[in-house]
Amino acid sequence: MLPTALSVSNHELQLSNINLLANSVEYGVSDHFSIRALFELFNPIFASEAPTLSINPKLSFIISKELHIATDFIFISAFDDGQLMIPHGVATLGSHQKNISLGVGYVFDELYGASASYLGLSFGGTVPISPRWSLVSDNWILLNGDVNVGNPFNFLSISARTSVINRYHLDFGIFYNTDGEDFGRVPWPIIKLSTTLESLSKTYQKPKIDQATAPPPIVKEEIKNEKLQQEIRNSTGIRQAIYGELLGTGGIYSINYDRRFKASLKANGLGIRVGVAYFEGIGFMPIQLNYLIGKNHFLELGIGTKLATAKLDIGNGRFGDFNVSTVASTKYRYQSKDNHLFFSLGIDLFMTGGALNRSGPLWPSVALGFSF
């Protein structure tokens, strides 16, 4: 169902089947990044008779022993019936066995030939009620938007989970689509079978080496440049980041890459940010130079442009349009080599613009991503 902020371990594989119609695979590319794919023959939530494919990449971070946060992007294609795109952020308190999650996402709804967008709230959790049984709930509620366009997918769900064989879990319960006109708002059953295949790196035991007969360790060549040694000792070890931003320079949302120019390993100084976004038929590309002051906790000052292009229907033909706007930014940024977390919060000032770009005073931004 909806993603939590809990991470999937490196090389771990999670498999599940829902109502015999849907099969899901989630793979841990690393301890922080995973990708989930789901294919189903029929989707009662979206009232689609066409097959549905869902792709869900996710970046997860451990803030403390009990607190996890994640940012993810949910892409759902119902083929001929259209698609949904949901940039989403979520925080989870607890563990895989006992947790509560709260998230927010912005839905771009292009199902059934309509076009709408709205803000949504996700919430749910897992509560043990006995050594072998737990209650599980996943819910999605619209906060605003044009609910008369398309078929908004507010839904509530609750199910019971139990262990059946070793690492296999069985869920059974109901979900209820509050706007399901085609189904008369009838609760639908959930029957889900899932399992987790452990990482090979966890099960593989490194052979022991007899220290008496082992060859001496290889000594790396000593670094002679004292200036470089001092630079490495003072470094945060981070130069790059990939992150998603809500609002800000990209407009509604954007996916971005950020890099420092300096040859040193320090994360501060001059750098560049390049992003992409697509909203209501308009493509955006923010490009910005920025300067970071500090270490781990930074003041970010930036100046750059946002490019916008679109194909517009005028009369009986389609014509291209292209705009450039100038944007200045002031932000707080957090980057750390310890947890690889990227977070920023700030204000963008749009100084010039055009018909396709926002042109006005201040525009807030919040971003979450992965530093490396």
Stockholm file with secondary structure:
# STOCKHOLM 1.0

chainA/1-372         MLPTALSVSNHELQLSNINLLANSVEYGVSDHFSIRALFELFNPIFASEAPTLSINPKLSFIISKELHIATDFIFISAFDDGQLMIPHGVATLGSHQKNISLGVGYVFDELYGASASYLGLSFGGTVPISPRWSLVSDNWILLNGDVNVGNPFNFLSISARTSVINRYHLDFGIFYNTDGEDFGRVPWPIIKLSTTLESLSKTYQKPKIDQATAPPPIVKEEIKNEKLQQEIRNSTGIRQAIYGELLGTGGIYSINYDRRFKASLKANGLGIRVGVAYFEGIGFMPIQLNYLIGKNHFLELGIGTKLATAKLDIGNGRFGDFNVSTVASTKYRYQSKDNHLFFSLGIDLFMTGGALNRSGPLWPSVALGFSF
#=GR chainA/1-372 SS CCCCSCCCCTTCEEEEEETTTEEEEEEESSSSEEEEEEEESCBTTTTBCSCEEEEEEEEEEECSSSEEEEEEEEEEECGGGEEEEEEEEEEEEECSSSEEEEEEEEEEEEETTCCEEEEEEEEEEEEESSSSEEEEEEEEEECSSCTTSSCCCCEEEEEEEEECSTTEEEEEEEEEETTCGGGTTCCEEEEEEEEEECCHHHHCCCCCCCTTTSCCCCCCCCCCCHHHHHHHHTCCCCCEEEEEEEEGGGSSEEEEEEEECCSSSCSCEEEEEEEEEEETTEEEEEEEEEEEEESSEEEEEEEEEEEEEEEEEETTEEEEEEEEEEEEEEEEEEECTTTCEEEEEEEEEECSCCTTSCCSSEEEEEEEEEEC
#=GC SS_cons         CCCCSCCCCTTCEEEEEETTTEEEEEEESSSSEEEEEEEESCBTTTTBCSCEEEEEEEEEEECSSSEEEEEEEEEEECGGGEEEEEEEEEEEEECSSSEEEEEEEEEEEEETTCCEEEEEEEEEEEEESSSSEEEEEEEEEECSSCTTSSCCCCEEEEEEEEECSTTEEEEEEEEEETTCGGGTTCCEEEEEEEEEECCHHHHCCCCCCCTTTSCCCCCCCCCCCHHHHHHHHTCCCCCEEEEEEEEGGGSSEEEEEEEECCSSSCSCEEEEEEEEEEETTEEEEEEEEEEEEESSEEEEEEEEEEEEEEEEEETTEEEEEEEEEEEEEEEEEEECTTTCEEEEEEEEEECSCCTTSCCSSEEEEEEEEEEC
//
